[in-house]
């Protein structure tokens, strides 16, 4: 069953928080921002933790792997929970429960206890799936790609902001309050944990599952299938080869981003001789590209769909993924700071555009098992990060590890060309896209016609065409065709 009353535009109503779709969008992306902030809050402080706990290179490698390992299972499971209980309740409980290991990592006193808490913190990475799921529930197909990409991209900003904010919070405790460094990094993590704990209650009170209400209400009205059907939909999603292709592709973009976020500050500290704060700022520049880069991936995905259908989305995904691989290989060979930073930003642009392009495809794989598809694909990013983490715990130099990852991404990009859609898929997607676009045009036209003094009855009689028909009429008029008695198919 198709959810109704989805928003058909994002930027035109960007500040209309009185609309539940827009309010949910803002609460969702900011919640994900705090989740990413807490998830990677310890990364820029690892130089201090390494000294205090006397961690070896091998042990640091295990902490990098541990940070993303639990997320693999959490993302798959959270997709099922979204389908069954709805995104609002699922997000609320995730935030409240995940806050405790974030604060609890301060109790670590050796490598083993630190690793256990690092693994538990990784559960919060499942927040991505709920963010994407909730956004899809709120926005129509003509803007869903850019809405998804923006909510995820701005959320991912937390991974960049934490790279310089956490060292600053640490400095406040050490310099401002005069505590020792061991207490400073622990207190800093308590601040991050408290932030997501409070956000759990904010999410519950300021969002709802769909524009029409909660899942419980819609099921009571017969507008959604029974909760028990979610299990069958999950199984159906696992049988679709395209889900596993996107799983692999997401490992090659988001998995790479997670790996870079977990290693970049130490890489800049060790290989370029930067200070803790400066290395954090450089690492932050990588994450801060999410401010617009992932959104661009979604916008271009929507634009390609308007021109070439679902095949256009898959082709766009191949292009950005291929360039991402080349840019990472180039960055790995940089040994001069003033060349390394712009190369890093170029790589960051395309890795995040690839993520946006990936999830501009996800909503069109299976409507009935959206949570399952988003969960499995999202888990792919963490499987990639876990796998890539092994490169950083051995004897391979980190610049060589980055080079290997770049080669992998370049090769993996060709798998995007294997994503296929049936003719029926293309037709349905075009109809859904055109429906959203037509509604957007109606809303825009109504405002102009009201200014011209037309009544509501007169406005309702005005015929508004979707993107395909509008384009066809425009071209035919330009060719001098008499449009008086001309009718297009389905008029």
C-alpha positions in Angstrom: 0.0 0.0 0.0 1.3 3.4 -0.9 1.5 6.1 1.8 -0.4 9.3 1.0 0.3 13.0 1.6 4.0 12.8 1.0 5.8 16.1 0.5 6.5 16.9 -3.1 9.2 19.6 -2.5 11.9 20.1 0.1 13.7 23.4 -0.5 10.6 25.4 -1.2 9.1 24.4 2.2 12.4 24.1 4.0 11.4 26.3 7.0 7.8 25.1 7.2 8.2 23.1 10.4 4.4 23.3 10.9 4.3 20.6 8.2 4.9 17.2 9.7 7.0 16.1 6.7 9.4 19.0 7.0 9.5 18.9 10.8 10.3 15.2 10.8 13.0 15.9 8.2 14.8 18.4 10.4 14.5 16.3 13.6 15.7 13.2 11.7 18.8 14.7 10.2 19.9 16.4 13.4 19.3 13.2 15.4 21.5 11.4 12.9 24.1 14.2 13.2 24.3 13.6 17.0 24.5 9.8 16.5 27.4 10.2 14.2 29.0 12.7 16.5 28.8 10.2 19.4 29.7 7.2 17.3 33.0 8.6 16.2 33.6 10.9 19.2 36.5 8.9 20.5 38.3 8.8 17.1 40.0 12.3 17.4 41.0 11.5 21.0 42.7 8.2 20.2 46.1 9.8 20.3 45.5 10.4 24.1 43.8 7.1 24.6 46.7 5.3 22.9 49.2 6.7 25.3 47.1 6.2 28.5 46.2 2.6 27.7 49.5 1.7 26.0 47.7 0.4 22.9 49.8 -1.2 20.1 49.2 -0.7 16.4 47.5 -4.1 16.2 45.2 -3.2 19.1 44.3 0.1 17.5 43.4 -1.8 14.4 41.0 -4.0 16.4 39.3 -0.9 17.8 38.8 0.5 14.3 37.2 -2.8 13.3 35.2 -3.0 16.6 33.7 0.5 16.0 31.8 -0.7 13.0 31.3 -4.5 13.5 28.2 -4.4 15.7 26.5 -2.0 13.3 26.4 -4.8 10.6 23.9 -6.8 12.6 22.1 -3.7 14.1 21.3 -2.3 10.7 19.8 -5.4 9.4 17.7 -5.9 12.5 16.7 -2.2 12.7 15.2 -2.4 9.2 12.9 -5.1 10.4 12.0 -3.1 13.5 11.1 -0.1 11.3 8.7 -2.2 9.2 7.1 -3.7 12.3 7.0 -0.9 14.9 7.6 2.2 12.8 10.6 4.6 12.7 9.5 6.9 15.5 9.5 4.2 18.3 12.5 2.4 16.8 14.6 5.6 16.8 13.6 6.6 20.3 14.6 3.3 21.9 17.8 3.1 19.9 18.9 6.6 21.1 18.1 5.9 24.7 19.9 2.5 24.8 22.9 3.6 22.8 23.6 6.5 25.1 24.8 4.2 27.9 27.8 2.6 26.1 28.8 6.0 24.8 29.1 7.3 28.3 30.2 4.0 29.7 33.4 3.9 27.6 34.9 6.2 30.3 35.0 3.1 32.5 37.5 1.4 30.3 40.8 0.7 32.0 42.6 -1.6 29.5 42.4 -2.7 25.8 39.8 -5.4 26.4 37.3 -3.2 28.3 37.9 -0.3 25.8 37.2 -2.7 22.8 34.0 -4.0 24.4 32.6 -0.5 24.8 33.8 0.5 21.3 31.9 -2.5 19.8 28.7 -1.6 21.8 28.9 2.0 20.7 28.7 0.8 17.1 25.1 -0.2 17.5 24.2 3.5 17.1 25.3 3.3 13.5 21.9 1.6 12.8 20.5 5.1 13.1 21.3 5.6 9.4 18.7 3.0 8.4 15.9 4.7 10.4 17.0 8.1 9.0 16.6 6.9 5.4 13.4 4.9 6.1 11.7 7.9 7.8 12.7 10.2 5.0 11.3 7.9 2.4 8.0 7.8 4.3 7.7 11.6 4.2 8.7 12.5 0.6 7.4 11.8 -2.8 9.5 10.1 -5.6 10.2 13.3 -7.4 12.3 14.6 -4.4 13.0 11.5 -2.3 16.5 11.1 -3.7 17.6 14.6 -2.6 15.7 14.4 0.7 17.3 11.1 1.6 20.7 12.3 0.6 20.4 15.6 2.5 19.2 14.0 5.7 22.0 11.4 5.6 24.6 13.9 4.4 23.9 16.4 7.1 23.8 13.6 9.6 27.2 12.4 8.5 28.4 15.9 9.2 28.5 14.8 12.8 31.5 12.5 11.9 33.4 15.6 10.6 32.3 18.0 13.3 33.3 15.6 16.1 36.8 15.6 14.7 37.4 19.1 16.0 34.6 19.6 18.6 35.7 16.6 20.7 39.3 17.8 21.0 37.9 21.2 22.0 35.6 19.7 24.7 38.6 17.7 25.9 40.7 20.9 26.1 37.9 22.6 28.1 38.1 19.9 30.7 41.9 19.7 30.8 42.8 23.4 30.4 39.7 25.0 31.7 38.9 22.8 34.7 42.5 21.6 35.3 41.7 17.8 35.2 44.2 15.3 33.9 44.0 13.9 30.3 42.8 10.5 31.5 39.7 12.1 33.1 39.3 14.6 30.2 38.7 12.2 27.4 36.3 10.2 29.6 34.3 13.3 30.5 34.1 14.3 26.9 32.4 11.0 26.0 29.8 11.6 28.8 28.9 14.9 27.1 28.3 13.0 23.7 26.3 10.3 25.4 24.0 12.8 27.2 23.3 14.5 23.9 21.8 11.5 22.2 20.0 10.4 25.4 18.1 13.7 25.4 17.5 13.5 21.7 15.6 10.2 22.2 12.8 12.1 24.0 12.8 14.9 21.4 12.4 12.4 18.6 9.4 10.8 20.3 7.5 14.0 20.9 8.2 15.9 17.7 7.9 13.3 14.9 5.4 10.7 13.7 5.8 7.6 11.5 4.0 8.9 8.3 2.2 12.1 7.2 -1.1 10.4 8.0 -0.1 9.2 11.5 1.5 6.3 13.4 1.9 2.8 12.1 -0.4 1.6 14.9 -3.2 4.0 13.7 -2.8 3.2 10.0 -2.9 -0.6 10.7 -6.1 -0.1 12.7 -7.6 1.7 9.7 -6.4 -1.0 7.3 -4.1 1.4 5.5 -1.0 -0.7 6.3 -0.5 -4.5 6.3 -0.4 -6.3 9.6 2.8 -6.1 11.7 3.4 -9.8 11.4 3.8 -9.5 7.6 7.1 -7.7 8.1 8.9 -11.0 8.5 7.8 -12.3 5.1 8.7 -9.0 3.4 12.2 -9.3 5.0 12.7 -12.7 3.5 11.6 -11.5 0.1 14.1 -8.7 0.2 17.0 -11.2 0.8 16.1 -13.1 -2.4 16.6 -10.0 -4.7 20.1 -10.0 -6.2 19.9 -6.2 -6.6 19.8 -5.8 -2.8 23.1 -7.6 -2.6 24.6 -5.6 -5.4 23.7 -2.4 -3.5 25.1 -4.1 -0.3 28.4 -4.5 -2.1 28.3 -1.0 -3.6 27.6 0.6 -0.3 30.6 -1.1 1.2 32.6 0.6 -1.5 31.4 4.1 -0.6 30.0 4.3 3.0 32.4 1.5 4.1 35.2 3.6 2.8 34.0 6.8 4.5 33.7 5.0 7.9 37.3 3.7 7.5 38.6 7.1 6.6 36.8 8.7 9.6 38.3 6.2 11.9 41.9 6.6 10.6 42.3 10.0 9.1 43.1 12.0 12.2 45.9 9.6 13.3 47.1 9.4 9.7 47.6 13.1 9.5 49.2 13.1 12.9 51.7 10.4 12.2 52.4 10.9 8.5 52.3 14.7 8.2 53.4 15.6 11.7 50.4 17.7 12.6 49.2 18.5 16.1 46.2 16.8 17.6 43.8 19.7 17.0 45.2 20.5 13.5 44.9 16.8 12.5 41.4 16.8 13.8 40.6 19.9 11.7 41.9 18.3 8.5 39.9 15.1 9.3 36.9 17.3 9.9 37.2 18.8 6.4 36.6 15.3 5.0 33.4 14.9 6.9 32.2 18.5 6.4 31.8 17.9 2.7 28.6 16.1 3.7 27.0 19.6 4.0 26.3 19.4 0.3 28.1 16.5 -1.4 25.7 13.7 -0.5 22.8 15.9 -1.4 24.3 16.5 -4.9 24.4 12.7 -5.3 20.7 12.5 -4.6 19.8 15.5 -6.7 21.6 14.2 -9.8 20.1 10.8 -9.2 16.6 12.3 -9.3 17.6 14.4 -12.4 18.9 11.3 -14.2 15.7 9.5 -13.4 13.6 12.3 -14.9 15.6 11.9 -18.1 16.4 8.2 -18.4 14.3 6.4 -15.8 15.7 4.0 -13.2 18.5 3.0 -15.5 19.7 6.6 -15.3 20.0 6.3 -11.5 22.2 3.2 -11.8 24.4 4.7 -14.5 24.9 7.8 -12.3 25.9 5.6 -9.4 28.6 3.9 -11.6 30.1 7.3 -12.7 30.5 8.7 -9.2 31.8 5.5 -7.7 34.4 5.1 -10.4 35.7 8.7 -9.8 35.7 8.0 -6.1 38.1 5.1 -6.5 40.5 7.2 -8.7 40.5 10.1 -6.2 41.3 7.8 -3.3 44.2 6.3 -5.2 45.5 9.8 -5.9 45.2 10.9 -2.3 47.1 7.9 -1.1 50.1 9.0 -3.1 50.2 12.6 -1.7 53.1 13.3 0.7 52.9 17.2 0.7 50.2 18.7 2.8 49.1 21.5 0.4 48.5 18.8 -2.3 47.0 16.2 0.1 44.2 18.5 1.4 42.6 19.4 -2.0 42.9 15.8 -3.1 41.3 14.7 0.1 38.4 17.1 -0.5 38.0 15.8 -4.1 37.8 12.2 -2.8 35.4 13.3 -0.1 33.1 14.9 -2.7 32.7 11.7 -4.7 32.6 9.2 -1.9 29.6 11.1 -0.4 28.0 11.7 -3.8 28.2 7.9 -4.3 26.4 7.3 -1.0 23.6 9.7 -2.1 23.4 8.0 -5.5 23.2 4.6 -3.9 20.2 5.5 -1.7 18.5 7.2 -4.6 18.1 3.7 -6.0 17.1 1.9 -2.8 13.4 3.2 -2.7 12.7 1.6 -6.1 13.9 -1.9 -5.3 10.9 -3.0 -3.2 8.1 -0.9 -1.8 6.7 -3.6 0.5 10.0 -4.4 2.2 11.6 -0.9 2.3 13.0 -1.4 5.8 14.6 -4.7 5.0 16.2 -3.3 1.8 17.5 -0.2 3.6 18.8 -2.3 6.5 20.7 -4.8 4.3 22.2 -2.2 2.1 23.1 0.0 5.1 24.8 -3.0 6.7 26.9 -3.4 3.6 28.7 -0.2 4.5 29.7 -1.6 7.8 30.7 -5.0 6.4 33.0 -3.1 4.2 34.4 -1.0 7.0 35.0 -4.1 9.1 36.8 -5.8 6.2 38.9 -2.8 5.4 39.9 -2.3 9.0 42.1 -5.4 8.8 44.4 -3.5 6.4 45.2 -1.1 9.3 46.2 -3.6 11.9 49.0 -5.4 10.0 52.4 -4.4 8.7 51.1 -2.5 5.7 51.7 1.2 5.8 48.5 3.3 5.9 49.2 5.1 2.6 49.5 1.7 0.9 46.2 0.6 2.6 44.5 3.6 1.1 45.9 2.8 -2.3 44.5 -0.8 -2.1 41.1 0.6 -1.1 41.1 3.0 -4.1 41.8 0.1 -6.5 39.0 -1.9 -4.9 36.4 0.9 -5.3 37.4 1.5 -8.9 36.8 -2.1 -9.8 33.6 -2.3 -7.6 32.0 0.6 -9.5 31.3 -1.6 -12.5 28.8 -3.7 -10.4 26.4 -0.7 -10.6 25.9 -1.4 -14.3 24.5 -4.9 -13.4 21.5 -3.4 -11.6 18.5 -4.1 -13.8 14.9 -3.1 -13.6 11.9 -4.7 -15.4 9.8 -2.7 -17.8 7.0 -2.8 -15.2 9.4 -1.3 -12.6 10.3 1.5 -15.0 6.6 2.2 -15.8 5.6 2.3 -12.1 8.6 4.4 -11.1 7.8 6.9 -13.9 4.2 7.1 -12.8 5.2 7.7 -9.2 7.8 10.3 -10.2 5.4 12.1 -12.4 2.7 12.0 -9.8 4.9 13.7 -7.3 6.2 16.2 -9.9 2.6 17.0 -11.0 1.5 17.6 -7.4 4.5 19.9 -7.0 3.5 21.9 -10.1 -0.1 22.1 -8.9 1.0 23.6 -5.6 3.3 26.1 -7.3 0.6 27.1 -9.9 -2.0 27.5 -7.2 0.0 30.2 -5.4 0.5 32.2 -8.7 -3.2 31.9 -9.7 -4.4 33.0 -6.3 -2.3 36.2 -6.7 -4.0 36.7 -10.0 -7.4 36.7 -8.2 -8.7 33.3 -9.3 -11.2 31.5 -7.1 -10.5 28.1 -5.7 -13.2 26.6 -8.0 -11.5 28.2 -11.1 -8.1 27.0 -9.9 -9.3 23.4 -9.5 -10.5 23.4 -13.1 -7.0 24.3 -14.4 -5.3 21.2 -15.8 -1.7 20.6 -14.7 0.4 18.2 -16.6 3.3 16.1 -15.2 6.8 16.4 -16.4 6.5 14.1 -19.4 3.3 15.6 -20.8 4.3 19.2 -20.1 7.5 18.6 -22.0 5.7 17.0 -24.9 3.2 19.8 -25.2 6.0 22.4 -25.1 7.9 20.7 -27.9 4.8 20.2 -30.1 3.9 23.9 -29.7 7.4 24.9 -30.6 7.0 22.8 -33.8 3.9 24.7 -34.7 1.4 21.9 -34.0 -2.2 22.9 -33.5 -2.9 21.9 -29.8 -6.6 22.6 -29.8 -7.9 19.1 -30.3 -4.7 17.1 -29.6 -4.9 14.6 -26.8 -2.0 12.6 -25.4 -2.4 9.0 -24.2 -4.1 8.8 -20.8 -5.5 12.3 -21.1 
